Amino acid sequence: MIDPKPANPAAAAGTNAAANTAANTGTNAGSKKRRFGGTESQIRSALKFYKVLAYLTGGMLLLLCAELVARYGFGQYLFAGGTNAVTGQPFGFGFADAEPPGVLGGVNLSVTVLIVHGWMYVVYLMSNFRLWALMRWPFLKLILLALGGVVPFLSFIVEKKFHAEVEAELAAHPQAPQRY
C-alpha cells in the first residue's frame, strides 16, 4: 500500500514552520487572511462617495415615483413656465394636463426627473462598483447595492447596512488595507 505524503514537506519533517508563519502574521493556520483592494483612505473615500450617491439617487427615485403616480394616476405632468393652453395666461409652476397638452412652450419637469434619475443611477452604479471592488465582496453584494437605486427606500436601508459593515471590517482588520 502507498503511504500518503503531506503536501507541505516542512510539516512532514516535523518542523513548526507553518505554526511560526501563522504566529508571525497573527492568523490561525486554518483561517483565511482578509485583504482589501485598496488603502483605508481609498475605501473611506469610496464609502463617502457611495453614501452621497445613495441618498441622492434614493431621493430622486422617490421624486420619480411621485411623478409617475401623478402621470399615470391623474394624467398630470409637472411643468415650469410656458403658457396655459386653455386660458392663454402665463403658466408659472405646477401640474397640468398631459393629453391634450395643458401647457405650451414650458419645460416638462416630469421628463427632466426621468432623465436626471437615469444618469444619477449610472453614477450610483459606478460608486457601487468602486466600493464593491475595494472591499472584495462577493458578486451578490454588488447586485444588492445596485437594487438600491431602483427599489424605493431600499437605497437608504442598504446604505446604512453596508456603511456599518465597511466600518466593522476596517476596524476588525486594521492590517488588511495596507497595500503599499
Backbone torsions as a table, in degrees:
resi	resn	phi	psi	omega
1	MET	NA	146.4	-178.3
2	ILE	-89.1	130.7	177.0
3	ASP	-81.5	130.4	177.2
4	PRO	-70.0	139.8	179.9
5	LYS	-110.1	140.8	178.2
6	PRO	-67.2	150.5	179.8
7	ALA	-71.0	-26.3	-178.4
8	ASN	-100.5	109.3	-178.1
9	PRO	-64.1	-28.5	-180.0
10	ALA	-66.7	-35.9	178.2
11	ALA	-68.9	-33.8	179.6
12	ALA	-70.4	-32.1	-178.9
13	ALA	-77.2	-9.2	177.0
14	GLY	88.9	11.1	178.6
15	THR	-85.2	163.0	179.9
16	ASN	-102.6	38.1	-178.5
17	ALA	-64.2	-41.6	-179.7
18	ALA	-67.8	-39.7	178.9
19	ALA	-67.8	-39.2	178.1
20	ASN	-65.2	-40.1	178.6
21	THR	-63.9	-43.2	179.4
22	ALA	-65.4	-38.0	179.5
23	ALA	-68.5	-36.2	-179.9
24	ASN	-70.6	-33.0	-178.8
25	THR	-89.4	-11.0	178.2
26	GLY	81.1	20.2	179.4
27	THR	-121.8	163.1	172.3
28	ASN	-81.8	157.5	-178.3
29	ALA	-64.5	-30.2	-177.5
30	GLY	-90.4	-12.5	-176.0
31	SER	-88.5	152.5	-179.5
32	LYS	-91.7	134.5	-178.9
33	LYS	-78.1	131.6	-177.9
34	ARG	-86.6	127.3	176.9
35	ARG	-128.9	141.0	175.6
36	PHE	-101.3	167.3	-179.0
37	GLY	-90.5	8.0	-179.4
38	GLY	-165.1	-178.2	179.3
39	THR	-79.1	170.1	-179.8
40	GLU	-63.7	-38.5	179.6
41	SER	-67.4	-35.1	176.3
42	GLN	-66.1	-41.1	179.8
43	ILE	-66.9	-43.9	179.2
44	ARG	-64.9	-36.8	176.4
45	SER	-64.5	-44.5	178.2
46	ALA	-64.2	-37.2	179.3
47	LEU	-66.8	-40.8	178.9
48	LYS	-67.2	-42.5	177.9
49	PHE	-61.4	-43.3	178.4
50	TYR	-63.3	-41.9	-178.0
51	LYS	-63.0	-45.3	179.6
52	VAL	-62.1	-46.8	-179.0
53	LEU	-68.1	-32.3	178.3
54	ALA	-64.0	-43.9	-180.0
55	TYR	-71.0	-40.5	178.6
56	LEU	-65.7	-46.1	-179.4
57	THR	-66.5	-40.2	177.3
58	GLY	-62.8	-41.6	176.8
59	GLY	-64.7	-42.9	177.9
60	MET	-65.7	-34.1	178.5
61	LEU	-66.8	-39.1	177.3
62	LEU	-66.5	-39.9	175.9
63	LEU	-63.4	-40.4	177.4
64	LEU	-62.3	-42.3	178.4
65	CYS	-62.4	-42.6	178.1
66	ALA	-63.3	-40.0	178.8
67	GLU	-64.9	-40.1	-179.9
68	LEU	-68.2	-35.7	175.6
69	VAL	-64.3	-43.4	179.0
70	ALA	-64.2	-39.6	-177.3
71	ARG	-71.0	-53.9	-173.2
72	TYR	-89.2	-23.1	178.9
73	GLY	-86.5	-36.4	-174.3
74	PHE	-122.8	-2.6	179.0
75	GLY	67.1	34.8	-176.8
76	GLN	-120.5	141.4	171.4
77	TYR	-110.0	155.1	175.3
78	LEU	-94.1	121.7	-177.8
79	PHE	-120.6	154.8	171.5
80	ALA	-132.2	125.9	179.0
81	GLY	76.1	-176.6	179.2
82	GLY	95.6	-166.2	-177.9
83	THR	-124.2	136.2	176.5
84	ASN	-64.1	125.7	-175.1
85	ALA	-69.6	-25.5	-177.0
86	VAL	-86.8	-50.2	-173.3
87	THR	-94.7	-21.3	-176.9
88	GLY	81.2	3.9	179.0
89	GLN	-81.9	154.2	175.3
90	PRO	-61.4	139.8	-179.5
91	PHE	-106.9	125.4	-178.5
92	GLY	-84.2	-82.4	-175.6
93	PHE	-151.3	134.3	177.4
94	GLY	153.7	-169.1	-178.8
95	PHE	-91.1	144.4	177.7
96	ALA	-143.7	162.7	-178.7
97	ASP	-60.2	143.3	178.1
98	ALA	-84.4	-48.0	-178.8
99	GLU	-132.5	122.1	-11.7
100	PRO	-65.7	157.7	-176.3
101	PRO	-56.5	129.1	-179.9
102	GLY	-87.6	-18.0	-178.2
103	VAL	-131.8	135.4	177.0
104	LEU	-109.9	130.8	174.4
105	GLY	78.1	7.4	179.4
106	GLY	-91.2	173.6	177.1
107	VAL	-90.9	122.8	178.7
108	ASN	-80.8	99.0	-178.3
109	LEU	-72.0	-19.7	176.8
110	SER	-63.5	-43.9	177.8
111	VAL	-68.8	-36.3	178.7
112	THR	-62.2	-41.2	177.6
113	VAL	-61.4	-42.0	178.0
114	LEU	-60.0	-47.1	-176.9
115	ILE	-67.9	-45.3	-178.8
116	VAL	-63.7	-43.1	178.2
117	HIS	-63.4	-39.4	179.5
118	GLY	-60.6	-47.1	-179.7
119	TRP	-72.5	-34.2	177.3
120	MET	-66.0	-35.2	177.7
121	TYR	-65.3	-36.0	177.1
122	VAL	-62.7	-44.9	178.4
123	VAL	-66.6	-37.1	176.3
124	TYR	-60.2	-41.6	177.7
125	LEU	-64.0	-36.4	176.6
126	MET	-64.7	-40.3	178.2
127	SER	-66.5	-37.2	175.8
128	ASN	-60.0	-48.0	-177.1
129	PHE	-64.0	-40.3	-179.2
130	ARG	-63.1	-47.5	179.8
131	LEU	-65.3	-43.3	-179.8
132	TRP	-60.6	-43.7	-178.5
133	ALA	-68.4	-40.9	-179.6
134	LEU	-68.5	-33.7	-179.8
135	MET	-84.7	-14.2	-178.7
136	ARG	55.1	52.2	178.8
137	TRP	-86.9	165.2	173.6
138	PRO	-68.2	160.1	-175.4
139	PHE	-61.6	-31.4	-179.2
140	LEU	-60.5	-32.8	177.8
141	LYS	-68.3	-34.3	176.5
142	LEU	-64.8	-40.0	177.5
143	ILE	-63.0	-43.3	178.7
144	LEU	-64.1	-40.5	176.5
145	LEU	-62.1	-42.7	-178.5
146	ALA	-66.4	-34.2	179.1
147	LEU	-65.4	-22.1	179.3
148	GLY	-60.8	-24.0	-178.6
149	GLY	-90.6	-5.1	-178.2
150	VAL	-123.4	-11.0	177.3
151	VAL	-108.3	120.0	-177.4
152	PRO	-55.4	137.1	179.5
153	PHE	71.7	-12.6	-177.4
154	LEU	-69.4	-32.2	-178.9
155	SER	-62.5	-35.6	179.7
156	PHE	-69.1	-41.3	-179.1
157	ILE	-69.2	-47.3	-178.6
158	VAL	-65.2	-39.9	180.0
159	GLU	-60.7	-45.7	-179.2
160	LYS	-62.2	-43.3	-179.1
161	LYS	-65.3	-48.5	-176.3
162	PHE	-74.1	-30.1	175.7
163	HIS	-61.6	-46.2	178.4
164	ALA	-64.3	-37.8	-180.0
165	GLU	-66.2	-42.3	178.9
166	VAL	-63.9	-45.1	179.1
167	GLU	-60.6	-41.5	179.5
168	ALA	-66.0	-41.9	179.8
169	GLU	-67.5	-38.5	177.2
170	LEU	-65.0	-38.5	178.9
171	ALA	-71.7	-36.7	-177.4
172	ALA	-75.6	-26.5	-177.0
173	HIS	-126.9	73.5	-175.3
174	PRO	-67.5	-24.1	-179.7
175	GLN	-89.7	-13.8	-175.2
176	ALA	-63.9	-38.2	-176.2
177	PRO	-77.7	-11.1	-174.9
178	GLN	-78.2	106.2	-178.3
179	ARG	-102.8	-26.8	-167.7
180	TYR	-106.4	NA	NA
